[in-house]
Amino acid sequence: MTKNYAEGIIRFKWLVIVLSLLAVMAMGFGAQFLTFTNDYRVFFSKENPQLLAFENLQDTYSKNDNVMMVLVPEDGNVFTGKTLKAVIWLTEQAWQTTFSTRVDSITNYQHTYAEGDDLIVQDLVFAEDELTEQRLQQVREIAINEPLLVNRLISPSAHVTGVNVTIELKGEEPTTENPKVVNFVRDLKQKFMQKFPGIDVKLTGIIMMNQAFPEAQQYDMKYLVPLMFGVFIIVLFFWVKGFSGTLTTLFVIVFSIVGAMGLAGWMGIALTPPSFSAVMIIPTMSIAHSVHILMNFIIAIHQGESRHEAMVDSLRINMQPVFLTTVTTAIGFLSMNFSDAPPFRDLGNIVAMGVVVAYLLSISFLPAMMMVLPVKEKVMDTHSSRLMVVLAEFVIARRKSLLIGMGVFIVLMISFVPSNELNDEFTKYFSTEIEFRRDADFASDNLSGLYLIDYSLASGEAGGVSNPEFLTKVESLANWFREQPEVIHVNVLTDIFKRLNRNLHGDDADWYKLPGQRDLAAQYLLLYEMSLPYGLDLNNQINVDKSSTRMTVMLYNMSTSAVIALENRAQQWLRDNAPATMQNDGASPTLMFSHIGFRNIRAMLTGTSVALVLISIILIFALRSFKIGLISLVPNLVPAGMAFGLWGITVGQVGLALSVVTGMTLGIVVDDTVHFLSKYLRARREKGLDAKDAVRYAFSTVGLALVATSIVLALGFMVLTRSAFLLNADMGLMTAATITFALIADFMLLPTLLMALDKKEIKNVE
């Protein structure tokens, strides 16, 4: 049947080529519907509990998506006339930012003081102020001693300051709204630096992080895709030894990308940095099918067969293993649908579609094209094929010592897996090639960062935020946080109450404490709110009926495990010290990213297990041997364990990206095992060879192809390590390591296991 299929492909080669092109065009037409998302929330499923908690908090208070503009005067002193005038100008201009709802800076900070019996609420610095040395010193003393400002909008040493713009995107045009804000802010930065030379500006905040996602995609498209194709052209030309094979394989690669991305468009998938990496993974996966078919084709030609005979023979011996590897690879990537992060589900689905498209093209378009394009037909031998013979003899002669040695090596490597700690830092998802990463690191080191946890603390009654007992508990929690080494700043309502209490007692420092009476506190709050200008109200801290208040805890950039540990300590404090109404989980993007790694690993354990069971069943039935199917599990499972062991030795931190590697690579590493076993069983069943000679046959017929495909796969994923999106880079590095270990296992472990366990004699052997 396979032979008849191959004969049909060759006979109707031009029709096959035309139909292939039409099919690719039909699939590729869907690419026009592809969209790119630039919202970090895409990493979280709609049912994610941390996302739900965060959205509930933002529905209660005003949203706090933001752009933070960090001003860095070259003289290292914010409190000069020039710099304060610059801050005033930038604050005024920042109100024009698209979708802005609030602008906070040290100059428009609502400073309060008493004037007789009156409470004065006004900007700390006005544009018309005469900024004498005495006035500058006064402003400095107020700012660096104000808990609401220091480590939030002014550094303790006053060498940098920030202008924070709160943004509320409408969500009506998600792909264009965020870029509009970023474009305005970047243009404002340029105008500012021209108007005030000597003051640098760093841009950070959630809005800038959102923009970093598509910018990372653009960087990869500009630099990595051409690099990957360059690598593939060199490797292909070396292995398939001809222009026609290289060109045809490149066609298969490009068509596979077009087909998969077009199908993604038809399915309405929105691209993100993880799912966009499919553009670089699909070529790596699709090239393997072509290499196997072409190398057997070339070997047959070098042995004296005609092109026609060589292609028919290559398709005959490769159809089953290529089909099996397609199915197992697709299952491995489809297991990513168990991921708790939607972008990785999309990645798995897109690559799975690409693998299937590549398979269909490799058994139709590729052989048809090779019949059309010129191919040198001459008998020759190669050093590389002789090398496989030498390697086979080495493995057979040293089979016992290799089996023991590989067993010890595998156990040793896997023993280091527990050295890995689940950790992530979401600001470090981007390489330093991306401006946001550099600016975010600077802001975190010098002022404040993106890491924060919000708490909605409920009093249990309307107007309860003025209850002294409630305020005392809130202040106790704030003070507890300030004692924690991870905390930079705590933004809490009680600081305003204490300041107002002092103001309305003649600015006497002894009265810098919470009001002791509820009605008095309520009056203070009402008086203060009535004096605040538009846009600087307390809606970001108090809910509508004044029953709850938000407390924001700003953190140093830290690992996910440290964030979760802090949150666990906070929850324990609340259980021990706070009433039930105040007890609720923190909410923020920081907590969302901190939990996603743990959630994803648990989800992917299930997905990988399902994939393993399905792949095992398929192999047992396809290979028609329960014993051989079980033997195949060993070289399929140990590579990922060895790679994670190596990671534990060298890095020791496993993040969101690596949580999907085992399921993803499971389908990849099965490919080599399937091809080796198919040739081994063909030798045993069709040729009647014993285990040793069957191993020799497998090495001689498929060894080179396994080396070629493994090199291509490893190099392809190594190119991915240069991605500007470090989740992709880590995933690429771990996958390349897994593929390398898989080749070692298939050459050094699998043959020794077969010779040790498959000793049944075959009848009619010579």
Long-range contacts (C-beta under 8 A, 24 or more apart in sequence): 2-315, 2-316, 2-319, 2-320, 3-312, 3-316, 5-315, 5-319, 6-311, 6-312, 6-315, 6-316, 6-367, 7-312, 9-315, 9-363, 9-364, 9-367, 9-368, 10-308, 10-311, 10-312, 10-367, 10-368, 10-371, 13-367, 13-368, 13-369, 13-371, 13-372, 14-368, 14-372, 16-364, 16-365, 16-368, 17-365, 17-368, 17-369, 17-372, 20-255, 20-361, 20-364, 20-365, 20-368, 23-259, 24-255, 24-258, 24-259, 24-357, 24-361, 26-262, 27-258, 27-259, 27-260, 27-262, 27-263, 27-266, 27-357, 28-258, 28-259, 28-261, 28-262, 29-262, 30-261, 30-262, 30-263, 30-264, 30-265, 30-266, 30-267, 31-258, 31-261, 31-262, 31-264, 31-265, 32-265, 33-265, 33-266, 33-268, 34-261, 34-264, 34-265, 34-269, 34-270, 34-271, 35-175, 35-270, 35-271, 36-175, 36-214, 36-217, 36-270, 36-271, 36-272, 36-276, 37-174, 37-175, 37-213, 37-270, 37-271, 37-272, 38-174, 38-175, 38-178, 38-179, 38-210, 38-211, 38-213, 38-214, 39-174, 39-178, 39-210, 40-206, 40-209, 40-210, 40-213, 40-426, 40-589, 42-270, 42-272, 42-342, 42-343, 43-272, 43-341, 43-342, 43-343, 43-592, 43-593, 43-596, 43-656, 44-340, 44-341, 44-342, 44-592, 44-596, 45-340, 45-341, 45-342, 48-340, 48-592, 48-596, 48-599, 50-587, 50-591, 50-592, 50-595, 50-596, 51-592, 53-585, 53-586, 53-587, 53-591, 54-454, 54-587, 54-588, 54-589, 54-591, 54-592, 56-587, 57-454, 57-456, 57-550, 57-587, 60-456, 60-543, 60-548, 60-550, 61-456, 61-539, 61-540, 61-541, 61-542, 61-543, 61-550, 62-101, 62-102, 62-166, 62-168, 62-539, 62-540, 63-101, 63-166, 63-167, 63-168, 64-166, 64-206, 64-454, 64-540, 64-552, 65-166, 65-167, 65-168, 65-169, 65-205, 65-206, 65-207, 66-164, 66-165, 66-166, 66-167, 66-205, 66-206, 66-207, 67-97, 67-164, 67-165, 67-167, 67-181, 67-182, 67-185, 67-203, 67-204, 67-205, 67-207, 67-208, 68-162, 68-163, 68-164, 68-165, 68-203, 68-204, 68-205, 68-443, 68-448, 69-94, 69-162, 69-163, 69-164, 69-165, 69-185, 69-189, 69-201, 69-202, 69-203, 70-160, 70-161, 70-162, 70-201, 70-202, 70-203, 70-204, 70-439, 70-442, 70-443, 70-446, 70-447, 71-160, 71-161, 71-162, 71-163, 71-199, 71-200, 71-201, 72-159, 72-160, 72-199, 72-200, 72-201, 72-202, 72-442, 72-446, 73-159, 73-160, 73-198, 73-199, 74-198, 74-199, 74-200, 75-198, 76-159, 77-158, 77-159, 78-106, 78-154, 78-155, 78-158, 78-159, 78-160, 78-161, 79-136, 79-137, 79-139, 79-140, 79-143, 79-158, 80-136, 81-131, 81-136, 82-196, 82-198, 82-199, 83-161, 83-199, 84-125, 84-131, 84-136, 84-139, 85-127, 85-131, 86-192, 86-195, 86-196, 86-199, 87-125, 87-161, 87-163, 88-125, 88-126, 88-127, 89-127, 89-192, 89-195, 89-196, 90-163, 90-188, 90-192, 91-163, 92-127, 93-188, 93-191, 93-192, 94-163, 94-165, 94-188, 95-535, 96-184, 97-165, 97-167, 97-181, 97-184, 97-185, 97-188, 98-177, 98-180, 98-181, 98-184, 99-167, 99-168, 99-169, 99-170, 99-177, 99-180, 99-181, 100-165, 100-166, 100-167, 101-166, 101-167, 101-168, 101-535, 102-165, 102-166, 102-535, 102-536, 102-540, 103-163, 103-164, 103-165, 103-166, 103-535, 104-153, 104-163, 104-164, 104-166, 104-536, 105-153, 105-161, 105-162, 105-163, 105-164, 106-139, 106-143, 106-149, 106-153, 106-154, 106-161, 108-536, 109-143, 109-146, 109-148, 109-149, 109-153, 110-531, 110-532, 110-533, 110-536, 111-142, 112-499, 112-500, 112-503, 112-528, 113-503, 113-507, 114-503, 114-504, 114-505, 114-506, 114-507, 119-500, 119-503, 119-504, 119-527, 119-528, 119-531, 121-528, 121-531, 121-532, 147-490, 147-495, 148-491, 148-495, 148-496, 150-489, 151-447, 151-448, 151-488, 151-489, 151-554, 152-447, 152-448, 152-489, 152-491, 152-554, 153-447, 154-447, 155-446, 155-447, 159-446, 160-446, 160-447, 161-447, 162-443, 162-447, 162-448, 164-205, 165-205, 166-540, 167-206, 167-207, 178-207, 178-210, 178-211, 179-211, 179-214, 181-207, 182-207, 182-208, 182-211, 202-438, 202-439, 202-442, 202-443, 203-435, 203-436, 203-439, 204-436, 204-439, 204-440, 204-443, 204-449, 204-450, 205-450, 206-450, 206-589, 208-436, 208-439, 208-440, 209-427, 209-436, 209-440, 209-450, 211-436, 212-430, 212-434, 212-436, 212-437, 213-272, 213-273, 213-725, 215-434, 215-435, 215-436, 215-724, 216-273, 216-430, 216-431, 216-434, 216-723, 216-724, 216-725, 217-271, 217-273, 217-276, 217-725, 219-433, 219-434, 219-723, 219-724, 220-273, 220-276, 220-277, 220-280, 220-723, 220-724, 220-725, 220-728, 221-279, 223-722, 224-280, 224-719, 224-720, 224-722, 224-723, 225-279, 225-280, 227-719, 227-722, 228-280, 228-283, 228-284, 228-716, 228-719, 229-253, 229-283, 231-715, 231-716, 231-719, 232-283, 232-287, 232-712, 232-715, 232-716, 235-708, 235-711, 235-712, 235-715, 236-287, 236-291, 236-712, 239-291, 239-295, 239-704, 239-708, 240-291, 240-294, 240-295, 240-298, 241-298, 242-298, 242-375, 242-376, 243-373, 244-369, 244-370, 244-373, 244-374, 244-375, 245-290, 245-294, 245-297, 245-298, 245-370, 245-375, 247-373, 248-290, 248-294, 248-365, 248-366, 248-369, 248-370, 248-373, 249-287, 249-290, 249-291, 249-294, 249-366, 251-365, 251-369, 252-286, 252-287, 252-289, 252-290, 252-358, 252-361, 252-362, 252-365, 252-366, 253-282, 253-283, 253-286, 253-287, 253-358, 255-357, 255-361, 255-365, 256-282, 256-283, 256-286, 256-354, 256-355, 256-357, 256-358, 256-361, 257-282, 257-283, 257-354, 259-353, 259-354, 259-357, 260-350, 260-351, 260-353, 260-354, 260-357, 261-350, 263-350, 263-353, 263-357, 264-346, 264-349, 264-350, 264-353, 267-349, 269-346, 269-349, 269-350, 270-346, 271-346, 272-343, 272-346, 273-343, 273-723, 273-725, 273-727, 273-728, 274-341, 274-343, 274-344, 274-346, 274-347, 274-657, 274-725, 274-727, 274-728, 275-343, 275-344, 275-346, 275-347, 275-350, 277-347, 277-720, 277-723, 277-725, 277-728, 277-731, 277-732, 278-347, 278-350, 278-351, 278-354, 280-716, 280-719, 280-720, 280-723, 281-347, 281-351, 281-354, 281-716, 281-717, 281-720, 282-350, 282-351, 282-354, 282-355, 282-358, 283-716, 284-712, 284-713, 284-716, 284-717, 285-329, 285-351, 285-354, 285-355, 285-358, 285-668, 285-713, 286-354, 286-355, 286-357, 286-358, 286-361, 286-362, 287-709, 287-712, 287-716, 288-325, 288-671, 288-709, 288-712, 288-713, 289-322, 289-325, 289-326, 289-358, 289-359, 289-362, 289-363, 290-358, 290-362, 290-366, 291-705, 291-708, 291-709, 291-712, 292-318, 292-321, 292-322, 292-675, 292-702, 292-705, 292-709, 293-318, 293-322, 293-362, 293-363, 293-366, 293-367, 294-366, 294-370, 295-704, 295-705, 295-708, 296-701, 296-705, 297-370, 299-385, 299-701, 299-704, 301-375, 301-376, 301-377, 301-378, 302-378, 302-379, 302-380, 302-381, 302-382, 303-379, 304-379, 306-377, 307-370, 307-371, 307-375, 307-377, 308-371, 311-367, 311-370, 311-371, 314-367, 315-363, 315-367, 317-678, 317-679, 317-682, 317-701, 319-363, 320-622, 320-678, 321-674, 321-675, 321-678, 321-679, 322-359, 322-362, 322-363, 323-359, 324-618, 324-619, 324-622, 324-674, 324-678, 325-670, 325-671, 325-674, 325-675, 326-355, 326-356, 326-358, 326-359, 327-618, 328-615, 328-618, 328-619, 328-666, 328-667, 328-670, 328-671, 328-674, 329-355, 329-667, 329-668, 329-670, 329-671, 330-355, 330-356, 330-667, 331-611, 331-614, 331-615, 331-618, 331-667, 332-611, 332-615, 332-663, 332-664, 332-665, 332-666, 332-667, 332-668, 332-670, 333-663, 333-664, 333-667, 334-611, 335-604, 335-607, 335-608, 335-610, 335-611, 335-663, 335-664, 335-666, 335-667, 336-604, 336-607, 336-660, 336-663, 336-664, 337-607, 338-603, 338-604, 338-606, 338-607, 338-610, 338-663, 339-600, 339-603, 339-604, 339-607, 339-659, 339-660, 340-596, 340-599, 340-600, 340-603, 341-596, 341-600, 341-656, 344-600, 344-660, 347-660, 348-660, 348-664, 384-704, 385-700, 385-704, 388-699, 388-700, 388-703, 388-704, 389-696, 389-699, 389-700, 391-699, 391-703, 391-747, 392-695, 392-696, 392-698, 392-699, 392-700, 392-703, 392-751, 393-696, 395-695, 395-699, 395-747, 395-748, 395-751, 395-752, 396-692, 396-695, 396-696, 396-751, 396-755, 399-751, 399-752, 399-755, 399-756, 400-752, 402-748, 402-749, 402-752, 403-749, 403-752, 403-753, 403-756, 406-745, 406-748, 406-749, 406-752, 410-638, 410-641, 410-642, 410-745, 410-749, 412-645, 413-641, 413-642, 413-645, 413-646, 414-638, 414-641, 414-642, 414-644, 414-645, 415-645, 416-645, 416-646, 416-648, 416-649, 417-641, 417-644, 417-645, 417-648, 418-648, 419-645, 419-648, 419-649, 419-652, 420-644, 420-647, 420-648, 420-651, 420-652, 420-653, 420-654, 421-561, 421-652, 421-653, 421-654, 422-560, 422-561, 422-597, 422-598, 422-601, 422-653, 422-654, 422-655, 423-559, 423-560, 423-561, 423-597, 423-653, 423-654, 423-655, 424-559, 424-560, 424-593, 424-594, 424-597, 424-653, 424-655, 424-656, 425-557, 425-558, 425-559, 425-560, 426-450, 426-589, 426-590, 426-593, 427-451, 427-557, 428-557, 428-726, 429-725, 429-726, 429-727, 430-724, 430-725, 430-726, 431-723, 431-724, 431-725, 431-726, 431-729, 433-724, 434-724, 441-557, 444-556, 444-557, 448-488, 448-489, 448-554, 449-488, 449-554, 449-555, 449-556, 449-557, 450-557, 450-589, 450-590, 451-554, 451-555, 451-556, 451-557, 451-558, 451-563, 451-590, 452-552, 452-553, 452-554, 452-555, 452-588, 452-590, 453-552, 453-553, 453-555, 453-563, 453-566, 453-567, 453-570, 453-586, 453-587, 453-588, 453-590, 453-591, 454-550, 454-551, 454-552, 454-553, 454-586, 454-587, 454-588, 455-550, 455-551, 455-552, 455-553, 455-570, 455-584, 455-586, 455-587, 456-543, 456-548, 456-549, 456-550, 456-584, 456-587, 457-548, 457-549, 457-550, 457-551, 457-582, 457-584, 458-547, 458-548, 458-581, 458-582, 458-584, 459-547, 459-548, 459-581, 459-582, 460-547, 460-579, 460-581, 461-547, 462-545, 462-546, 462-547, 463-522, 463-545, 463-546, 463-547, 464-546, 464-547, 464-548, 465-493, 465-525, 465-542, 465-546, 465-547, 465-548, 465-549, 466-518, 466-519, 466-521, 466-522, 466-525, 466-546, 467-518, 467-521, 468-514, 468-515, 468-516, 468-517, 468-518, 468-521, 470-582, 471-497, 471-514, 471-515, 471-521, 472-514, 473-577, 473-578, 473-579, 473-582, 474-549, 474-551, 474-582, 475-514, 476-577, 477-551, 477-570, 477-573, 477-574, 477-577, 477-578, 477-582, 478-551, 480-570, 480-573, 481-553, 481-570, 484-566, 484-569, 486-555, 486-556, 486-558, 486-562, 486-563, 486-566, 487-553, 487-554, 487-555, 487-556, 487-566, 488-554, 488-555, 488-556, 489-553, 489-554, 490-551, 490-552, 490-553, 490-554, 491-541, 491-551, 491-552, 491-553, 491-554, 492-549, 492-551, 492-552, 493-538, 493-541, 493-542, 493-549, 493-551, 496-528, 496-538, 497-521, 497-524, 497-525, 500-524, 500-525, 500-527, 500-528, 553-586, 555-590, 559-653, 560-593, 560-594, 560-595, 560-597, 560-598, 560-655, 561-594, 563-590, 563-591, 563-594, 564-591, 564-594, 564-595, 564-598, 567-591, 567-594, 593-656, 596-656, 597-654, 597-655, 597-656, 597-659, 600-656, 600-659, 600-660, 601-654, 601-659, 604-659, 604-660, 604-662, 604-663, 607-663, 608-662, 608-663, 608-666, 611-663, 611-666, 611-667, 612-637, 612-666, 615-666, 615-667, 615-670, 619-670, 619-674, 622-674, 623-677, 623-678, 623-681, 624-681, 625-681, 627-757, 627-758, 628-677, 628-681, 628-754, 628-758, 631-750, 631-753, 631-754, 631-757, 631-758, 632-670, 632-673, 632-674, 632-677, 632-750, 634-745, 634-749, 634-750, 634-753, 635-669, 635-672, 635-673, 635-742, 635-745, 635-746, 635-749, 635-750, 635-753, 636-666, 636-669, 636-670, 636-673, 636-742, 637-666, 638-741, 638-745, 638-749, 639-665, 639-669, 639-738, 639-739, 639-741, 639-742, 639-745, 640-665, 640-666, 640-669, 640-738, 642-738, 642-741, 643-734, 643-737, 643-738, 643-741, 644-734, 646-737, 647-734, 647-737, 655-727, 655-730, 656-727, 657-726, 657-727, 657-728, 657-730, 657-731, 658-730, 658-731, 658-734, 660-731, 661-731, 661-734, 661-735, 661-738, 664-731, 664-735, 665-734, 665-735, 665-738, 665-739, 665-742, 668-713, 668-735, 668-738, 668-739, 668-742, 669-738, 669-739, 669-742, 671-709, 672-706, 672-709, 672-710, 672-742, 672-743, 672-746, 673-742, 673-746, 673-750, 675-702, 675-705, 675-706, 676-702, 676-706, 676-746, 676-750, 676-751, 677-750, 678-702, 680-754, 684-758, 684-762, 685-762, 688-762, 688-763, 688-764, 688-765, 688-766, 689-762, 689-765, 690-761, 690-762, 690-765, 691-754, 691-755, 691-758, 691-759, 692-755, 694-754, 695-751, 695-754, 695-755, 698-751, 699-751, 703-747, 706-743, 706-746, 706-747, 707-743, 710-739, 710-740, 710-742, 710-743, 713-739, 714-739, 714-740
